Amino acid sequence: MKVEPAASLAGAAAVPGNKGSSQRAVLLGAVADGESQIRGFGRAADTLSAVDAARALGAEVIDNGDDDIRVRGVGLRGLRSATIDCGNAGTVLRLLCGLLVGQRGERFELVGDASLTMRPHERAAAPLRQMGARIETTEGHAPVKIEGADLQAITYELPVASAQVKSAVLLAGLFAGSGPTTVIEPHPTRDHTERMLQSLNVRLSRTDRSVSVWPVESLPPLDVDIPGDISSAAPLIVAAVLLNGSELILHNVNVNPLRTGMLTVLERMGARVAVFNRRTVSGERVADLEVRSTPLVATTVEAAEVPRLVDELPLVALLGAFGRGTTVVRGAEELRAKETDRIETVVDALRAIGVRIEARPDGFEVRGTPARPRGGRIHARGDHRIAMLGAVAGLVSREGVEIEDAECAAVSFPGFFDLLEQLAQR
């Protein structure tokens, strides 16, 4: 697929429901009592993996193909033995680890595609074993085999900031024989799990760097509205900032403060992104965004910021290509454990179209120039974030960008290219 240059981005749009919240809602609905209502479900390959997992484990999912689904749960300890294909969805696999280790007497195997199989899963298994879980990885990778067991509460300090690992431990804590189960973080990470558990009246306490959860006997059904995913909004925001004359409004975007690092970085670089109509929906902060084009200056992203914009860091590299000065990203080693090694993939992709970028062990360094990059060919390598990066790069280039493996964008945003074409002014 080739994305041609655009003059500007203009119009109003909404993006799919937050992917992580959609996955969490389906999986918690599967272990709740009664029928859960999930509105604004972000339909994509990764979220449908959660639906498939819930069904394989014995829950009923009523899905008519729109953004509203219902899940009839089997109760907290009612999941049945199964082999679950998690596809490309790391969140689904790691959250399931936390929910399945407490299903006493049941056996499970978690598998996935080639990318998910090779990602590091021992980081979730290790703390669960400390709780008494019977869980084994395959040399640190998938398949992951689980035999449900009795669990004990622990206090666990994360060696690397990870919302997925934190969530796995907290979900296992629901089954612990005594409480609380506590996770200590090096830096705060996204807290969709905690917010959803609190909406279900689970006893939970938080400090700046830790979260604790107490065991429960059962969970009530969910009744949740899921706002738009800021990671899906980010490519549109970046394109509008970089294209002169752009005026873009995005409705109903999740602005959870642990997810809005991209907005903070954009403000530091001089971008004009107005956040208005703020409200709270189902425990999550939501707003509308107005984006206009503006010249940028370089910035430095430090390790403490990374968890708040880890999925958007490829786009930060493209912003840096237009910022006056040198933009540096540090402390982002976690990028090497994504669908691809996103440090190397981003560097290879942007170099191929004329951006001056160098890889660092924990990030990258980009030298900004006033001119649009040349354009050329980018291979997404099966990574949805790189496919969307390539599309934005095509819009802001001189000659356009040919994207190999562009269809992988459907992992998180199936209608991305169609929406981009509707908003692009040529």
HELIX and SHEET records of a PDB file:
HELIX    1   1 LYS A   19  ALA A   30  1                                  12    
HELIX    2   2 ALA A   45  ALA A   56  1                                  12    
HELIX    3   3 GLY A   90  LEU A  100  1                                  11    
HELIX    4   4 ALA A  114  MET A  118  1                                   5    
HELIX    5   5 GLU A  122  GLN A  130  1                                   9    
HELIX    6   6 ALA A  163  GLY A  173  1                                  11    
HELIX    7   7 HIS A  192  SER A  199  1                                   8    
HELIX    8   8 ILE A  230  LEU A  242  1                                  13    
HELIX    9   9 GLY A  261  MET A  269  1                                   9    
HELIX   10  10 ALA A  303  ARG A  308  5                                   6    
HELIX   11  11 VAL A  310  GLU A  312  5                                   3    
HELIX   12  12 LEU A  313  PHE A  322  1                                  10    
HELIX   13  13 GLU A  333  ALA A  337  5                                   5    
HELIX   14  14 ARG A  342  ALA A  352  1                                  11    
HELIX   15  15 HIS A  384  VAL A  396  1                                  13    
HELIX   16  16 ALA A  406  VAL A  411  5                                   6    
HELIX   17  17 PHE A  416  LEU A  423  1                                   8    
SHEET    1   A 3 LYS A   2  VAL A   3  0                                        
SHEET    2   A 3 VAL A 401  GLU A 404 -1                                        
SHEET    3   A 3 GLY A 376  HIS A 379  1                                        
SHEET    1   B 5 ARG A 272  VAL A 281  0                                        
SHEET    2   B 5 GLU A 284  ARG A 292 -1                                        
SHEET    3   B 5 GLU A 247  ASN A 254 -1                                        
SHEET    4   B 5 SER A   8  ALA A  14  1                                        
SHEET    5   B 5 ALA A 424  GLN A 425 -1                                        
SHEET    1   C 4 GLU A  60  ASP A  63  0                                        
SHEET    2   C 4 ASP A  68  ARG A  72 -1                                        
SHEET    3   C 4 GLU A  35  ARG A  39 -1                                        
SHEET    4   C 4 ASP A 223  ASP A 225  1                                        
SHEET    1   D 4 ALA A  82  ASP A  85  0                                        
SHEET    2   D 4 ARG A 107  VAL A 111  1                                        
SHEET    3   D 4 HIS A 141  GLU A 147 -1                                        
SHEET    4   D 4 ARG A 134  THR A 138 -1                                        
SHEET    1   E 4 THR A 155  GLU A 157  0                                        
SHEET    2   E 4 THR A 181  ILE A 184  1                                        
SHEET    3   E 4 SER A 210  VAL A 213 -1                                        
SHEET    4   E 4 LEU A 204  ARG A 206 -1                                        
SHEET    1   F 4 THR A 300  VAL A 301  0                                        
SHEET    2   F 4 THR A 326  VAL A 329  1                                        
SHEET    3   F 4 GLY A 363  ARG A 367 -1                                        
SHEET    4   F 4 ARG A 356  ARG A 360 -1                                        
END                                                                             
